[in-house]
Amino acid sequence: MKINDKNIVKFIIFALLVLCILILLFIYKDKIFNIDVYKIKSYIQSYGKFSAIMFVVMYTLRPLLIVFPASLMSIIAGNIFNPHIAVLLSMIGCFGSATVAFLLSRFLGRSFVNRILRGKALILDKNIGQYGFRIMTIMRLSFVFPYDPLSYAAGLTKMKYRDFIFGTLLGTLPEMVAYSLMGKNLADPFSVKFILPIVVLFAIASCSLYIHKKKSKDTNNLQAK
């Protein structure tokens, strides 16, 4: 298959993925937008002027329960607060939740992680201790890696906390911006303003996943020589 043909196939697959997401949003829009999101939103807003603090607390403690995904919290933030405030709060929550999961994993060990994740802990690249920041940034950019399991798994490695947290914050920033914009336009999920962040997010994720696989392959080839 020629390079151009491969690019066409990748574009078609990408377009089909976006189309599937939009179809699912349409089919399950009542469940997605009226039950989960608005119940959590109402709970946060019930704290009035302290709603921002409650949001950060819920986001930070979320890894202990993993009842709702990080993406959902960031979308809710975009729906409640102004976009720039939503991004800031999501990043603070991201910092807190990632830190909680990482440190719990590091100090309490694999048995604790297995209980939290029900034996579904991720196995990370063995080079992550040496290239932690780069690998973590790329993996966070690609949202195919579950947020909390990745944080817990990182704590079980020799990765430095500094590399982990900076890689996490840098890698999740595009997601936080996209989710906040989606949250702002949550009432109209088929508008361009809602769909465009999804498309951009998938484009970034696809590129980062490709880079991650390529870097892993190159590193393994060098070690094999």
N, C-alpha and C positions, 0 to 999 in steps of 0.2 A: 504493500500500500504506500502510495506517495505521501510526502509530508503534507501537501495541500489537502489530500483526501482525509488524512488523519485530523487535520484542523477542522474540516467540515463536519466529520463525525463527532468531534468533541463539542462543536458548536450546537449540533442537533441534540446531543445528549443534554447539554446545559439548558437549551431552550425547553426540552421536554420536562426537565426537573422543575424549572420555574413554572411551567404550565400546570404540572401536577400539584404544586403547592397552591397555586391560585384556585384550582378546582377544589382541593381539600378545604381551603378557606371558605369557599362558597358553600360547600356541602355542610360543613360543621361550624359555620359562622356563629350560629346561636349558642352553641356550647362553648366555643372559644371566647367569644366577645361578651356574652351576657352572663355566664356563670362564673368561671374561674377569675377572669380579669376583673370584672366589676365587683365581685365579692371582696377580693383582696384590696381593690382600690377603695371601696367604701370603708373597709376596716382602717386603712392607713389614714384616710381623710377624717375619720372620726376623732383623731387626735388633734385636729385643728392646727394651731400654730406650731405644734410639735410633730406634725405629720412627716416632715423631712427627717427628723431624728428617728422616728419609728420606722421609716423606710430603710434607713441605713442599718438599724438594729436588726430588722427582719432579714435584710440582705446578708449581713455579716454572719448571723447565726444559722442561716439556711443550710449550710453543709451538714449540720448535725441532724437534720431531718430529711433534707432533699425531697420536700413535698412538692415544690414547684421549681422550675428551671430558672437559671440566672437571666436568660433572655426574656422570660415573662416579666420578671421584676423590672427590667430596664424599659420594657414597653409600657408598663404601668407608670413608671416614673415620667416618661414622655407624655403620657395622657394627663397626669396630675399637674406637673410643673412645667415651667418654660423649658424649651429644648436645652439651652445651655446649662440651666440648673439641673435638669434631668441627667445630662451627661456627667456633670460633676458628682452628683449624688451616686450615680451608678458606678463611677470609677472609685469612689470612696468605699462603697459597698463591695465592689470587686476586690479591692485591696484587703478589706476586712475578712471576707469569706475565704479568699485564697490563703490568707495567712493562717486563719483558724484551721483549715483542712491540712495545710502543709505541716504546721507545728504539731497538731494532734497525731498525724501520721508519723512524724519523725520521733516523737517521744513515746508514743504508745505502741508503735510497731505494726507489723502486718496482720496480726490476729485481730487487732482493733479495726483496721481498715476492712478486712474481710467481713467482719460483722456489720459494719456500716453499709458496705457495698454488696453484701450478700455473696461474697466470693467472686465478685466481678471486677477486681482491681486490674487496672491497665498495666501492661509490661512495657516499660519505656526503653528507648535506645540505650545500649550499654555505654555509649559515649557521652551521655547527657551530663555526666559529672564534669567532663572537660569542655564541652560546648553547650553548657546549660542555657545560657542566655539566648543564643542563636536558635537552638532547637525549640525552646519554650516559646519564643516569639512566633516562630513559624507555625507551631502546633496550635497556638491560641488564635492566630489569624485564620486558621482553617477550623471552623466550628464543628467539623465532623467528630472531633475528639470531645467527649463529654466534659463539661467544665469542672465539676467537683471530683469525679474519678481521676481526672488528670492532676488536680491539685494534690489529692491523697497519694497518688502514685509517685509524684515528684518527691514527696516527703520521705519515701522509702529508698530513694537513691542517694548518691553522694553529691547531688547538686547543691550549690550554695544557695542560701535563702535569697541573697542579693540578686543572683542571676534569675532565680525563679520569679521573684516579685516584679522586677523590672521587665522581664520578658513577658510576664502576664499582663502588666499594665499597658505596655506598648502594643502587644498583640490583640488585646481586647478593645482598644480604643475605637477602631473602625466599627466594631459591633455595637458598642455603646451609642455611638452617633447614629447609626442606622436604626437601632431599636427605638431610640428616643424620637426620631422622626416618624417612625411607624406609629408610635404611641400617640403622637400629636394628631395623626390623621386616622386614628382607630375607628372613628365613626363612619369613615368612608374607605373601607378596605380595598376597593377596586379603583381608587383614584391613582393618578400618576405619582403623586407625592407619597403614597403608601407603597406602591409597587416598586418604584425606582430604588429605594434603599435595599430592598430584597435582591434585586438584580445585581446591584453593586456589591453587596455582601457575598453573593454566590461567586461573582467574578474574582473577588479577593481570595475567597476560600479555595477556589479551584487553583489559582496561581500558587498559593502557599502550600497546598497539598502536593502539587507537582514538584515544587522546590524541595519540600521535605523528603519526598521519595527519592529524588535525584541525589540530594546530599547524602542520604543514608546509603544509597547504592555506591556512590563514589567513595565514601568512607570505608565501607566494607571491602571494596576492591583494593584500596590502598593497604588495608590491614592484611589482606590475603596474599599480597606480594612479598 
